[in-house]
Amino acid sequence: MEQNKISRRNFLRVAGASATAAAMGGLVPAASAAGIKDLWSMDLQILATSDTHGKFDPWDYAANKADASGSVAQQATAIKENRTKTTLVVDAGDTIQANSAELFLNDDVHPMIAAQNAIGYDVYVTGNHEYNYGMATLEKVLSQQKAKVLTGNVYSPEGKPLADGYTIIKKGGVKIGVIGMVTPNITRWDAKNLEGWTVTNPVDESRKIIDKIKNDVDVIIGVMHMDIDNEYGVYGSGVTDLANACPEFDVIVAAHGHKSIPNKMINGVLVVENKNAGATVSDIHVYLERGLNGKWKVKDRTSENLIIKDYAPDPELTALLAEYDQRAKDDAVTPIGQLVGGDLAPENEIDCLPQPMVQDTALLDFINEVQMYYTDAQVSATALTSMTSQMREGTIRKCDMASIYTYQNTLYKLQMNGWQLRQFMEWSAAFFKTWEPGDVTIAFDSSVRYYLYDAFAGVKYDLDISKQPGNRIQNLTWMDGRPVEDDDSFVVAVNNYRATTQLLTYADIFKEGDELPKLLEIDVRGDVGGIRELLGEYIRTVKGGTIEPHVDNNWKLVGDNWRRPRCWKTEKASVVCRGRARRFLHAVRWMCRSPTDAG
């Protein structure tokens, strides 16, 4: 790098020439100073996105409603407003799956790729969901990218890499090495699609690349479709291992975890991660200074996550994507089947108190049935995702799945034992307040949100609300009447939110020292989508387009003597009830508020 050396004499000559030129050109002294400063310092900006999951416009196509919590169109505005002449724009994958993105896989240009091309991304790295549709489809979509595609740890049967492992980009004289990898666990989730392909460890691949380029670059950036921590105990599947093994990284853009991490230092490496569905953009600044020897040195790094709901969608991009948007909206109202024989949930006996919370209903039984079908689980758990969840008898449209499953959760498959299941069920049962003599109605703990209360399938049980929390699950048996023993081992189906916030970590259910359930599979049938999409797929392909309400009555509330009609429908009792239930109804109304996030 001899040619980059600048002597003090040369510096003074350049500075003098710059000042003379500024004076001759009539420029103000500040402009001259700025020009000199650019020779010796730089604010290298990286704007990073990931896990946008088909959200090209601020619209939830599964629910067929506006959703401005984030989108690529809104990210485009944030990028346009914040980028400078020394900005890199990078994406860490999970782009073409979810939010009806599969509709466009055979198009000449996928809308997500069209959007990234219009924004002007510099680097794109594949995420695990890019592999859901087979390698031929992936290679077709990648060929549409104008950005430099990186994925240095996936090799074809012939030994050819799917994409380069790194690229070197020059900004204002600074050479930036960008390295991109995907989690090695894609072989677990998409083994069939990857038959014959080899997936190597990101740590090993990154180490080789860094040793090769470290003397030729001034900054090293990692763009990795990996979460902070390892999954399944696989070394190198989380960026913590990467930062520890390769401290030469200045910045690592993590992904896959769907959580906002604006800045985290790991072994001296700045790590960031974005929330999913276009909700954030990581705004990273690497401050460099140039020495008299001509070499650039990193002096500081800062980062924050921009909140994208605060940005309007870019009108030029939404116009470009208008045809895709209309196709997805038309698809959302496509009939996929019929519900015959009645609604999925009975009418509420108390206003604003969903019946599925106090009795087994076809609504939650149907969701659990679908979860068990796609995971081959022996037990399933699900909660109401809205206080008004319902499916009415009649025609079922694709978007109607959102009326019974509001959130964009994905399906997880866990290994659990009988003791762990009981702890899980007791935690859920704490949702109810303890029944006391003289109570006129069932009440709930107002500090617990409704989507934290699960109904379980695959086992029979009584929930005794007269007992204190922790001792309420009674007569827990398998469906054939055998007791569920503590050392029984079985598969349980839950959504990603329940798995990651409670079952796979030490939180409310399990404490330090307890054995945690084992993760078997994430995002089950991710090629179809999340749980909402699986519900529709099950109706269409498994049930032949027709479903009817079915309740197996595997659980019931006990321990109370609430007589619903007498309390709520007779005039005399209602006078008493109105007075004594006022606090309860206040709690229910609190509980009825829409949550900001359920995972």
C-alpha positions as CSV (number, residue, x, y, z in Angstrom):
1,M,0.0,0.0,0.0
2,E,3.1,2.2,-0.6
3,Q,1.1,4.4,-3.1
4,N,-1.2,5.5,-0.3
5,K,1.5,7.0,1.9
6,I,1.3,10.8,2.3
7,S,4.3,12.7,3.6
8,R,4.0,15.8,5.7
9,R,5.5,17.8,2.8
10,N,2.9,16.4,0.4
11,F,0.1,17.1,2.9
12,L,1.2,20.7,3.2
13,R,1.4,21.0,-0.5
14,V,-2.1,19.6,-1.0
15,A,-3.5,21.7,1.8
16,G,-1.9,24.8,0.3
17,A,-3.2,24.0,-3.1
18,S,-6.7,23.4,-1.7
19,A,-6.7,26.7,0.1
20,T,-5.4,28.6,-3.0
21,A,-8.1,26.9,-5.2
22,A,-10.7,27.8,-2.7
23,A,-9.6,31.4,-2.6
24,M,-9.5,31.7,-6.4
25,G,-12.9,30.0,-6.7
26,G,-14.4,32.4,-4.2
27,L,-15.3,29.6,-1.9
28,V,-15.9,30.3,1.8
29,P,-13.2,29.1,4.2
30,A,-15.5,26.4,5.6
31,A,-15.7,24.7,2.2
32,S,-12.0,24.6,2.0
33,A,-11.7,23.2,5.5
34,A,-14.3,20.6,4.7
35,G,-12.4,19.5,1.6
36,I,-9.2,19.1,3.6
37,K,-11.1,17.2,6.4
38,D,-12.4,14.7,3.8
39,L,-8.8,13.8,3.0
40,W,-8.1,12.8,6.6
41,S,-11.4,11.6,8.1
42,M,-14.5,9.8,7.1
43,D,-17.9,8.9,8.5
44,L,-18.6,5.6,6.8
45,Q,-22.3,4.9,7.2
46,I,-23.9,1.4,6.8
47,L,-27.7,1.3,6.5
48,A,-28.7,-2.3,7.2
49,T,-32.0,-4.2,6.8
50,S,-33.0,-7.9,7.2
51,D,-36.0,-10.2,7.7
52,T,-38.4,-8.0,5.7
53,H,-40.4,-11.2,4.9
54,G,-42.3,-10.0,1.8
55,K,-43.4,-6.7,3.4
56,F,-42.8,-4.5,0.3
57,D,-45.8,-2.2,1.0
58,P,-47.3,-1.2,4.3
59,W,-50.0,-3.8,4.0
60,D,-50.7,-7.1,5.7
61,Y,-51.9,-9.3,2.9
62,A,-52.8,-12.2,5.1
63,A,-55.3,-10.0,7.0
64,N,-56.0,-7.8,4.0
65,K,-55.5,-4.6,5.9
66,A,-53.1,-1.7,6.2
67,D,-50.1,-2.1,8.4
68,A,-47.7,0.8,8.6
69,S,-45.6,-0.7,11.4
70,G,-42.9,-1.2,8.8
71,S,-42.3,-2.1,5.1
72,V,-39.6,-1.8,2.4
73,A,-41.4,1.2,1.0
74,Q,-41.1,3.0,4.3
75,Q,-37.5,1.8,4.7
76,A,-36.9,3.4,1.3
77,T,-37.8,6.8,2.7
78,A,-35.6,6.4,5.7
79,I,-32.7,5.3,3.5
80,K,-33.2,8.2,1.1
81,E,-33.3,10.7,3.9
82,N,-30.3,9.4,5.7
83,R,-27.8,8.1,3.1
84,T,-24.7,10.1,2.2
85,K,-22.0,9.8,-0.5
86,T,-20.2,7.4,1.9
87,T,-23.1,5.1,2.7
88,L,-23.3,1.3,2.1
89,V,-26.8,-0.2,2.0
90,V,-26.9,-3.9,2.9
91,D,-29.5,-6.6,3.6
92,A,-29.1,-9.8,5.6
93,G,-31.8,-11.9,4.0
94,D,-35.2,-13.5,4.7
95,T,-36.7,-11.5,1.9
96,I,-38.9,-13.5,-0.4
97,Q,-41.0,-15.5,2.2
98,A,-44.3,-14.6,4.0
99,N,-46.9,-11.8,3.5
100,S,-47.9,-13.5,0.2
101,A,-44.4,-13.2,-1.3
102,E,-44.6,-16.7,-2.7
103,L,-47.1,-15.4,-5.3
104,F,-44.3,-13.8,-7.2
105,L,-41.6,-16.4,-7.3
106,N,-42.2,-17.1,-11.0
107,D,-42.3,-13.4,-12.0
108,D,-39.5,-12.0,-14.1
109,V,-38.6,-9.8,-11.1
110,H,-39.9,-10.5,-7.6
111,P,-41.3,-7.3,-6.0
112,M,-38.9,-7.5,-3.0
113,I,-36.0,-7.6,-5.4
114,A,-37.5,-4.9,-7.6
115,A,-37.7,-2.7,-4.4
116,Q,-34.1,-3.4,-3.4
117,N,-32.9,-2.6,-6.9
118,A,-34.8,0.7,-6.9
119,I,-33.4,1.6,-3.5
120,G,-29.9,0.8,-4.7
121,Y,-28.6,-1.8,-2.3
122,D,-24.8,-2.6,-2.4
123,V,-24.9,-6.0,-0.8
124,Y,-27.4,-8.8,-0.3
125,V,-27.0,-12.0,1.7
126,T,-29.4,-14.9,1.6
127,G,-31.5,-15.8,4.7
128,N,-32.6,-19.3,5.7
129,H,-36.1,-18.8,4.2
130,E,-34.6,-18.1,0.8
131,Y,-34.0,-21.9,0.6
132,N,-37.6,-22.8,1.3
133,Y,-38.6,-23.1,-2.4
134,G,-35.7,-25.1,-3.8
135,M,-32.3,-24.1,-5.2
136,A,-33.5,-23.5,-8.8
137,T,-36.0,-20.9,-7.6
138,L,-33.4,-19.3,-5.3
139,E,-30.8,-19.0,-8.1
140,K,-33.5,-17.5,-10.4
141,V,-34.4,-14.9,-7.8
142,L,-30.8,-14.1,-7.0
143,S,-30.1,-13.5,-10.7
144,Q,-32.6,-10.6,-10.5
145,Q,-30.5,-8.8,-7.9
146,K,-28.4,-5.7,-8.9
147,A,-26.7,-5.7,-5.5
148,K,-23.6,-7.9,-4.9
149,V,-24.9,-11.2,-3.6
150,L,-22.8,-12.8,-0.9
151,T,-23.2,-16.2,0.8
152,G,-19.8,-17.8,1.3
153,N,-20.7,-21.1,3.0
154,V,-23.1,-22.8,0.5
155,Y,-21.6,-25.0,-2.3
156,S,-23.3,-26.8,-5.1
157,P,-22.8,-30.5,-5.7
158,E,-20.1,-29.5,-8.2
159,G,-18.3,-27.5,-5.5
160,K,-19.3,-24.2,-6.9
161,P,-20.2,-21.5,-4.4
162,L,-23.8,-20.2,-4.5
163,A,-22.3,-16.7,-4.2
164,D,-19.0,-15.1,-3.3
165,G,-18.1,-15.0,0.3
166,Y,-16.9,-11.4,0.3
167,T,-16.5,-8.2,-1.8
168,I,-14.3,-5.1,-1.4
169,I,-16.1,-1.8,-1.9
170,K,-14.3,1.6,-2.1
171,K,-15.9,4.7,-0.6
172,G,-13.9,8.0,-0.7
173,G,-10.6,6.2,-0.6
174,V,-11.6,3.8,2.2
175,K,-11.6,0.1,1.3
176,I,-14.4,-1.9,2.9
177,G,-14.4,-5.6,3.0
178,V,-17.9,-7.1,3.4
179,I,-18.3,-10.8,4.3
180,G,-21.6,-12.5,4.0
181,M,-22.8,-15.9,5.4
182,V,-26.0,-17.8,6.2
183,T,-26.7,-19.9,9.3
184,P,-25.5,-23.5,8.8
185,N,-28.8,-24.8,10.2
186,I,-30.4,-24.4,6.8
187,T,-29.5,-28.1,6.3
188,R,-31.8,-28.9,9.2
189,W,-34.8,-26.9,7.9
190,D,-34.4,-27.4,4.2
191,A,-32.5,-30.7,3.9
192,K,-34.5,-31.9,0.9
193,N,-33.9,-28.7,-1.0
194,L,-30.2,-28.9,-0.2
195,E,-29.6,-32.5,-1.2
196,G,-26.2,-32.7,-2.7
197,W,-25.2,-29.2,-1.6
198,T,-22.6,-28.6,1.1
199,V,-23.1,-26.0,3.8
200,T,-19.9,-25.1,5.8
201,N,-19.4,-23.3,9.0
202,P,-19.5,-19.4,8.9
203,V,-16.7,-19.1,11.4
204,D,-14.3,-21.2,9.4
205,E,-15.2,-19.4,6.1
206,S,-15.0,-16.0,7.6
207,R,-11.6,-16.8,9.2
208,K,-10.2,-17.8,5.8
209,I,-11.5,-14.7,4.1
210,I,-10.2,-12.3,6.8
211,D,-6.7,-13.8,6.7
212,K,-6.8,-13.3,2.9
213,I,-8.0,-9.7,2.8
214,K,-7.1,-8.0,6.1
215,N,-4.0,-6.3,4.7
216,D,-6.0,-5.0,1.7
217,V,-8.9,-3.3,3.5
218,D,-9.4,-0.6,6.0
219,V,-12.7,-1.8,7.5
220,I,-14.3,-5.3,7.8
221,I,-18.1,-5.6,7.9
222,G,-20.0,-8.9,8.4
223,V,-23.5,-9.3,7.0
224,M,-24.7,-12.5,8.5
225,H,-28.1,-14.2,8.5
226,M,-27.5,-15.5,12.0
227,D,-28.9,-14.5,15.4
228,I,-26.8,-13.5,18.4
229,D,-26.6,-16.9,20.0
230,N,-26.2,-20.4,18.6
231,E,-29.2,-22.6,17.7
232,Y,-29.4,-26.3,18.5
233,G,-26.0,-26.0,20.1
234,V,-24.4,-25.8,16.7
235,Y,-21.0,-23.9,16.9
236,G,-20.8,-21.0,14.6
237,S,-24.6,-20.6,14.1
238,G,-24.7,-17.4,16.1
239,V,-22.6,-14.3,15.6
240,T,-21.3,-14.4,19.2
241,D,-19.0,-17.3,18.1
242,L,-18.1,-15.3,15.0
243,A,-17.1,-12.2,16.9
244,N,-15.1,-14.2,19.4
245,A,-13.2,-16.1,16.7
246,C,-12.8,-13.1,14.4
247,P,-12.3,-9.9,16.4
248,E,-11.0,-8.2,13.2
249,F,-14.7,-7.5,12.3
250,D,-15.5,-3.9,13.0
251,V,-19.2,-4.4,12.6
252,I,-21.4,-7.4,12.3
253,V,-25.0,-7.1,11.0
254,A,-26.9,-10.0,12.5
255,A,-30.3,-11.2,11.5
256,H,-32.8,-14.1,11.9
257,G,-33.8,-13.4,15.5
258,H,-36.5,-10.8,14.6
259,K,-35.5,-8.6,17.5
260,S,-34.2,-5.0,17.6
261,I,-30.6,-4.8,18.8
262,P,-29.4,-1.2,18.1
263,N,-25.9,-1.8,19.5
264,K,-24.2,-4.6,21.3
265,M,-20.5,-5.1,21.8
266,I,-19.2,-8.6,21.6
267,N,-15.4,-9.1,22.0
268,G,-14.9,-5.6,20.7
269,V,-17.1,-6.0,17.7
270,L,-20.2,-3.8,17.2
271,V,-23.2,-6.0,16.6
272,V,-26.7,-4.8,15.4
273,E,-29.9,-6.6,14.5
274,N,-33.2,-5.5,13.0
275,K,-36.8,-6.3,14.0
276,N,-38.7,-8.2,11.3
277,A,-41.2,-7.1,8.7
278,G,-39.4,-3.8,7.9
279,A,-39.9,-2.4,11.4
280,T,-36.4,-1.0,11.8
281,V,-33.3,0.0,9.8
282,S,-29.9,-0.2,11.5
283,D,-28.0,3.1,11.1
284,I,-24.3,2.4,11.7
285,H,-21.4,4.9,11.6
286,V,-17.8,3.9,11.4
287,Y,-15.5,6.9,12.0
288,L,-12.1,6.7,10.4
289,E,-9.0,8.9,10.4
290,R,-6.1,8.7,8.0
291,G,-2.5,8.7,9.3
292,L,0.4,10.4,7.7
293,N,1.4,7.0,6.3
294,G,-1.9,7.1,4.3
295,K,-3.5,4.3,6.2
296,W,-7.1,4.6,7.5
297,K,-7.8,3.6,11.1
298,V,-11.2,3.0,12.8
299,K,-11.5,5.5,15.7
300,D,-15.1,5.0,16.8
301,R,-18.3,3.2,15.9
302,T,-21.9,4.1,16.8
303,S,-25.3,2.7,15.8
304,E,-29.0,3.0,16.4
305,N,-32.1,1.4,14.9
306,L,-34.4,3.8,13.1
307,I,-38.1,3.2,13.8
308,I,-39.8,2.8,10.5
309,K,-43.4,3.4,11.5
310,D,-42.3,7.0,11.8
311,Y,-41.6,7.2,8.0
312,A,-44.1,7.5,5.2
313,P,-43.8,5.1,2.2
314,D,-41.7,6.3,-0.7
315,P,-44.3,7.3,-3.4
316,E,-42.0,6.4,-6.3
317,L,-41.5,2.9,-4.9
318,T,-45.1,2.3,-4.1
319,A,-46.0,3.4,-7.7
320,L,-43.4,0.9,-9.0
321,L,-44.9,-1.9,-6.9
322,A,-48.6,-1.0,-7.5
323,E,-49.3,-4.0,-9.8
324,Y,-47.8,-6.5,-7.2
325,D,-49.8,-4.8,-4.5
326,Q,-53.1,-5.2,-6.3
327,R,-52.4,-8.9,-7.2
328,A,-51.7,-9.7,-3.5
329,K,-54.9,-7.9,-2.4
330,D,-56.9,-9.8,-5.0
331,D,-55.4,-13.0,-3.8
332,A,-56.3,-12.2,-0.2
333,V,-60.0,-12.3,-0.8
334,T,-59.9,-15.6,-2.8
335,P,-62.3,-18.2,-1.4
336,I,-60.5,-21.2,-0.1
337,G,-63.4,-23.2,1.4
338,Q,-66.5,-23.4,3.5
339,L,-67.3,-23.6,7.2
340,V,-70.5,-25.7,7.6
341,G,-72.5,-26.6,10.7
342,G,-72.0,-23.4,12.7
343,D,-69.5,-20.8,13.9
344,L,-66.1,-21.9,15.3
345,A,-66.8,-20.2,18.7
346,P,-70.1,-19.9,20.6
347,E,-71.5,-16.5,21.5
348,N,-70.0,-14.9,24.6
349,E,-72.1,-15.3,27.7
350,I,-70.5,-12.1,29.1
351,D,-69.8,-9.1,26.9
352,C,-66.1,-8.7,26.1
353,L,-65.3,-12.1,27.8
354,P,-64.4,-14.6,25.1
355,Q,-66.0,-17.9,25.5
356,P,-62.8,-19.9,24.5
357,M,-61.3,-18.7,27.8
358,V,-63.8,-20.5,30.0
359,Q,-64.6,-23.5,27.9
360,D,-63.2,-25.7,25.2
361,T,-64.3,-24.5,21.8
362,A,-63.9,-25.5,18.1
363,L,-61.9,-22.3,17.5
364,L,-58.8,-23.2,19.5
365,D,-59.3,-26.9,18.9
366,F,-59.0,-26.2,15.2
367,I,-55.8,-24.2,15.6
368,N,-54.3,-26.9,17.7
369,E,-55.4,-29.6,15.2
370,V,-53.5,-27.8,12.5
371,Q,-50.4,-27.3,14.6
372,M,-50.3,-31.0,15.5
373,Y,-50.8,-32.0,11.9
374,Y,-47.8,-30.1,10.6
375,T,-45.5,-31.0,13.4
376,D,-46.6,-34.6,14.2
377,A,-46.7,-33.4,17.8
378,Q,-48.5,-35.3,20.6
379,V,-49.4,-32.0,22.4
380,S,-50.2,-28.5,21.1
381,A,-50.8,-25.2,22.8
382,T,-52.4,-22.1,21.4
383,A,-54.0,-18.9,22.7
384,L,-56.5,-16.4,21.5
385,T,-54.7,-13.8,19.5
386,S,-57.7,-11.4,19.6
387,M,-60.5,-10.9,22.0
388,T,-62.9,-11.0,19.1
389,S,-61.5,-14.1,17.3
390,Q,-64.2,-15.8,15.4
391,M,-64.9,-17.6,12.1
392,R,-68.6,-17.5,11.0
393,E,-70.4,-20.2,9.1
394,G,-70.2,-19.8,5.3
395,T,-67.5,-19.0,2.7
396,I,-63.9,-18.8,3.9
397,R,-61.6,-16.4,2.2
398,K,-57.8,-16.6,2.4
399,C,-57.7,-13.4,4.5
400,D,-60.2,-14.8,7.0
401,M,-57.4,-16.8,8.7
402,A,-56.5,-13.5,10.3
403,S,-59.9,-13.4,12.0
404,I,-58.9,-16.4,14.1
405,Y,-55.1,-15.9,14.2
406,T,-54.1,-12.3,14.2
407,Y,-50.3,-12.4,14.5
408,Q,-47.6,-13.3,12.0
409,N,-46.3,-16.1,14.3
410,T,-44.5,-19.1,13.0
411,L,-44.8,-22.7,14.2
412,Y,-42.1,-24.3,16.4
413,K,-41.6,-27.9,17.3
414,L,-40.2,-28.7,20.8
415,Q,-39.2,-31.8,22.7
416,M,-40.7,-31.7,26.3
417,N,-41.2,-34.0,29.3
418,G,-44.2,-34.4,31.5
419,W,-42.7,-32.2,34.3
420,Q,-42.0,-29.4,31.8
421,L,-45.5,-29.6,30.3
422,R,-47.0,-29.3,33.8
423,Q,-44.9,-26.3,34.6
424,F,-46.0,-24.7,31.3
425,M,-49.7,-25.4,32.0
426,E,-49.5,-24.1,35.5
427,W,-48.0,-20.9,34.3
428,S,-50.8,-20.5,31.8
429,A,-53.5,-21.3,34.4
430,A,-52.2,-18.5,36.6
431,F,-54.2,-16.2,34.2
432,F,-57.3,-16.8,36.4
433,K,-57.8,-15.2,39.8
434,T,-58.5,-17.6,42.6
435,W,-62.2,-18.4,43.1
436,E,-63.4,-17.3,46.5
437,P,-66.7,-18.1,48.3
438,G,-69.2,-15.5,47.4
439,D,-67.6,-14.6,44.0
440,V,-70.3,-14.0,41.4
441,T,-68.2,-14.6,38.3
442,I,-64.9,-15.9,37.1
443,A,-62.2,-13.3,37.1
444,F,-58.8,-12.8,35.6
445,D,-55.5,-11.3,36.8
446,S,-55.5,-7.9,35.0
447,S,-51.7,-7.9,34.9
448,V,-51.7,-10.9,32.5
449,R,-52.5,-10.3,28.9
450,Y,-55.0,-12.7,27.3
451,Y,-52.6,-14.1,24.7
452,L,-50.5,-15.6,27.5
453,Y,-53.3,-18.0,28.4
454,D,-53.1,-21.2,26.3
455,A,-55.5,-24.0,25.7
456,F,-53.8,-27.4,25.3
457,A,-54.7,-30.3,23.0
458,G,-53.5,-33.9,23.1
459,V,-54.0,-34.3,26.8
460,K,-57.0,-34.1,29.2
461,Y,-57.0,-31.9,32.3
462,D,-59.1,-30.0,34.7
463,L,-58.2,-26.4,35.6
464,D,-59.2,-25.8,39.2
465,I,-59.5,-22.1,39.8
466,S,-60.3,-22.6,43.5
467,K,-56.6,-23.5,44.1
468,Q,-53.7,-21.2,44.2
469,P,-51.5,-20.6,41.1
470,G,-49.1,-23.5,40.7
471,N,-51.5,-26.1,41.9
472,R,-54.4,-25.8,39.4
473,I,-53.8,-28.5,36.8
474,Q,-55.6,-31.6,38.0
475,N,-56.2,-35.0,36.5
476,L,-53.6,-34.5,33.7
477,T,-53.8,-37.6,31.5
478,W,-53.2,-38.6,27.9
479,M,-56.3,-38.9,25.8
480,D,-56.5,-42.6,26.5
481,G,-56.7,-42.0,30.2
482,R,-53.1,-42.8,31.1
483,P,-51.5,-40.3,33.6
484,V,-48.9,-38.0,32.2
485,E,-45.8,-38.9,34.0
486,D,-43.0,-36.5,34.8
487,D,-40.5,-38.4,32.7
488,D,-42.7,-38.9,29.7
489,S,-41.1,-37.5,26.6
490,F,-43.0,-36.1,23.6
491,V,-43.2,-33.4,20.9
492,V,-45.1,-30.2,21.6
493,A,-46.3,-27.6,19.0
494,V,-46.3,-23.9,20.0
495,N,-45.8,-20.6,18.2
496,N,-42.4,-18.9,18.0
497,Y,-43.4,-16.2,20.5
498,R,-44.2,-18.8,23.3
499,A,-41.1,-20.8,22.5
500,T,-38.6,-18.0,22.4
501,T,-40.0,-15.9,25.3
502,Q,-40.9,-18.6,27.8
503,L,-40.1,-22.2,26.9
504,L,-36.5,-22.1,25.5
505,T,-35.2,-19.5,28.0
506,Y,-35.2,-18.9,31.7
507,A,-38.1,-16.5,32.3
508,D,-41.4,-17.1,34.2
509,I,-41.9,-20.8,33.6
510,F,-38.4,-22.2,34.1
511,K,-35.7,-20.9,36.5
512,E,-31.9,-21.2,36.4
513,G,-31.0,-24.8,36.9
514,D,-34.2,-26.3,35.4
515,E,-33.9,-28.4,32.3
516,L,-35.3,-26.5,29.4
517,P,-37.4,-28.1,26.6
518,K,-35.4,-28.9,23.5
519,L,-35.9,-27.1,20.2
520,L,-36.5,-29.5,17.3
521,E,-37.5,-27.3,14.5
522,I,-38.3,-23.6,13.9
523,D,-40.7,-22.2,11.3
524,V,-42.2,-25.5,10.4
525,R,-43.3,-25.5,6.8
526,G,-41.9,-22.1,6.3
527,D,-42.4,-22.6,2.5
528,V,-46.1,-22.2,3.2
529,G,-45.6,-19.4,5.7
530,G,-46.6,-18.8,9.4
531,I,-49.5,-20.3,11.4
532,R,-52.1,-18.2,9.6
533,E,-51.0,-19.5,6.2
534,L,-50.9,-23.1,7.5
535,L,-54.5,-22.8,8.7
536,G,-55.5,-21.8,5.2
537,E,-53.4,-24.5,3.6
538,Y,-54.9,-27.1,5.9
539,I,-58.4,-26.1,4.9
540,R,-57.6,-26.1,1.3
541,T,-55.4,-29.2,0.9
542,V,-56.0,-31.5,3.9
543,K,-59.7,-30.9,4.5
544,G,-60.6,-30.5,0.8
545,G,-62.0,-27.0,1.4
546,T,-64.7,-27.9,3.9
547,I,-64.4,-27.8,7.7
548,E,-67.0,-28.0,10.5
549,P,-66.9,-27.1,14.2
550,H,-65.4,-30.0,16.3
551,V,-64.9,-29.9,20.1
552,D,-63.2,-32.7,21.9
553,N,-63.9,-31.3,25.4
554,N,-60.5,-32.4,26.6
555,W,-60.4,-29.7,29.4
556,K,-62.8,-27.8,31.7
557,L,-62.8,-25.3,34.5
558,V,-63.6,-26.6,37.9
559,G,-63.6,-25.2,41.5
560,D,-66.2,-22.5,41.0
561,N,-70.0,-22.5,41.4
562,W,-70.7,-19.8,38.8
563,R,-74.2,-20.2,37.4
564,R,-74.0,-18.1,34.2
565,P,-77.7,-17.7,33.4
566,R,-78.8,-17.1,37.0
567,C,-76.0,-14.5,37.5
568,W,-76.3,-12.6,34.2
569,K,-79.8,-13.2,32.9
570,T,-82.2,-12.9,35.9
571,E,-83.2,-9.5,37.0
572,K,-82.7,-10.0,40.7
573,A,-79.3,-11.6,40.4
574,S,-78.2,-9.1,37.9
575,V,-78.7,-6.3,40.5
576,V,-76.3,-8.1,42.8
577,C,-73.9,-9.0,40.0
578,R,-73.7,-5.5,38.6
579,G,-72.5,-4.2,41.9
580,R,-70.1,-7.0,42.7
581,A,-68.8,-7.5,39.2
582,R,-67.8,-3.9,38.5
583,R,-64.2,-4.4,39.4
584,F,-64.1,-7.6,37.3
585,L,-65.6,-5.9,34.2
586,H,-63.1,-3.1,34.6
587,A,-60.3,-5.7,34.5
588,V,-61.9,-7.4,31.5
589,R,-62.0,-4.1,29.6
590,W,-58.3,-3.5,30.4
591,M,-57.6,-7.0,29.1
592,C,-59.5,-6.3,25.9
593,R,-57.1,-3.6,24.8
594,S,-55.2,-4.5,21.7
595,P,-51.6,-5.5,22.6
596,T,-48.7,-3.8,20.8
597,D,-46.9,-7.0,20.2
598,A,-47.5,-10.7,20.8
599,G,-44.4,-11.9,19.1
